[in-house]
Amino acid sequence: MSEAVMGEGTRAVRAGLPEPVKNEPTLPGPVFAAHFHLPGEVSGPYAYGRDENPTWTHLERAIGELEAPGEDVETLVFASGVAAIAAVLFSQLSAGDSVVLPSDGYQVLPLVRAQLEAYGIEVRTAPTAGDAQLDVLDGAKLLLIESPCNPGLDVCDIRRLAGAAHARGALVAVDNTLATPLGQRPLALGADFSLASGTKQLTGHGDVLLGYVAGRDTAAMAAVRRWRKIIGAISGPMEAWLAHRSLATLQLRVDRQNATAQLLAEALRERPEVTGLRYPGLSDDPAHKIASQQMRRYGSVISFTLPTRARAERFLRALRLVDDATSFGGVRSTAERRLRWGGDDVPEGFIRLSVGAEDPDDLVTDVLRALDESDR
Ligand SMILES: *Cc1c(COP(=O)(O)O)cnc(C)c1O
C-alpha cells in the first residue's frame, strides 16, 4: 500500500519502520555510537555520531512521511525546537539580509532576533493575525510563520503568505509545533521548510526535547544539515528512539486531546469570568475560518484570560488533574499563567491550557470546579 493513500493512523503506526528482518525488532533499538567502524576511505552513511546516526535516520523518515506523505522530502532532527528554528534562520541568512519573524511567536524569538541583529541581519516583525506579515515582505530573504501562534493562537493564511513571499524571492519556513503534521502540512501549503519542536504534542509524553526541519529544496536543506554539523545541536539516540516510539500513538493522542480541547473550550465559553477565550476549533473564534481551510485538526491548546493575576493563580492551585507547568501537547494536561515568564504580550490573568488524554468528563469537571473554587 502506498504511503500517499494510507489513512493517517496507519501511517503513524508504520512511519519510518525499516523493511522487516527476521529475528530483528520492528523498530530497531537506539544505536549508541560516537563513531562507527570505518576502515580505509570515508564512505557509507555512518562515520561519526555528530553527523549521522541510524536511530535518527528512522525517525527522520517517519517525520518526513507524516509531513509530506508519498513525497520525497528531507528531514533533519535536532536537539530541540529552538535548535531547529536557529538552524533554518542562521543557515539561510547572512549579514545584510532581511528576515520577517512573527511578533507574537514563541517566547525565545526575541532573543533569536537580538542575535540575528548582532550578526547584521535586519529583522522585521508583524503579528500573525490578518496576514500582517504580508506588509513587511519586500526585500526579505526569509519569512518565518508560526500558525497557530503560541500562546495567542492566532492563525494566518499560509498559502497566501507563501505565495507572496515566493513572488518576492523569499523562502518560507513554518513553525508547525502547535498543529503537528496531523493537524497541518505546511509543505503542501507552499512552505519551503516545515519545522517544529517535537518536545510538544509530536512526542507527547513530556519526557523528550526534540526538534526537526523538513524541506524539499535540496540546496537549502544541505545548508541546514551543514549548520547542524557546525553547531552540533544533535538529538541523543535515546531521545530520537523515544520520539519514534511515541509517533505510533500520534493519531490516537491528537484525536483524543483535540476532541477534548473542543469540549473544554465550549464549556469555558459559557463562563462569565472567562474572557479572550481562544481555540481555533470554536466556530466563532477569529481564527476559525482560515484554520478550517488549512488545518485538519485544531490542536490541544486553549488560551483564555481570568479577571486578575490572583484569580488565575487560585485557579491553577485549585486544579487537580491539570499540572501547573509550562510546555504543552502532552498526555497529562498542563496549564500556566503565561506572564510569569515575562516576554509575551498578554494580560496578567492569561492562562494557556494544554489538554491531555484524560477522560473528557473528568477534565471538564476539574476545570469548571477549579474556576468555581477560585472565585472564593
Ligand atoms: C516550544 C516551542 C518551540 C521551542 O521548542 P523546544 O523544543 O522547547 O526548543 C518553538 N516553537 C514553538 C511554537 C514552541 O511552542
The ligand as a MOL file (V3000), in Angstrom:
LIG
                    3D

  0  0  0     0  0            999 V3000
M  V30 BEGIN CTAB
M  V30 COUNTS 15 15 0 0 0
M  V30 BEGIN ATOM
M  V30 1 C 8.1990 25.0750 22.4770 0
M  V30 2 C 8.2150 25.7310 21.1710 0
M  V30 3 C 9.4250 25.9140 20.4920 0
M  V30 4 C 10.7370 25.5360 21.0930 0
M  V30 5 O 10.8850 24.1610 21.2290 0
M  V30 6 P 11.9270 23.4900 22.2480 0
M  V30 7 O 11.8200 22.0530 21.9080 0
M  V30 8 O 11.4510 23.8450 23.6270 0
M  V30 9 O 13.2600 24.0810 21.9560 0
M  V30 10 C 9.3820 26.5120 19.2480 0
M  V30 11 N 8.2280 26.9130 18.6870 0
M  V30 12 C 7.0460 26.7710 19.3210 0
M  V30 13 C 5.8010 27.2370 18.6630 0
M  V30 14 C 7.0100 26.1840 20.5800 0
M  V30 15 O 5.8400 26.0610 21.2100 0
M  V30 END ATOM
M  V30 BEGIN BOND
M  V30 1 1 1 2
M  V30 2 1 2 3
M  V30 3 2 2 14
M  V30 4 1 3 4
M  V30 5 2 3 10
M  V30 6 1 4 5
M  V30 7 1 5 6
M  V30 8 2 6 7
M  V30 9 1 6 8
M  V30 10 1 6 9
M  V30 11 1 10 11
M  V30 12 2 11 12
M  V30 13 1 12 13
M  V30 14 1 12 14
M  V30 15 1 14 15
M  V30 END BOND
M  V30 END CTAB
M  END
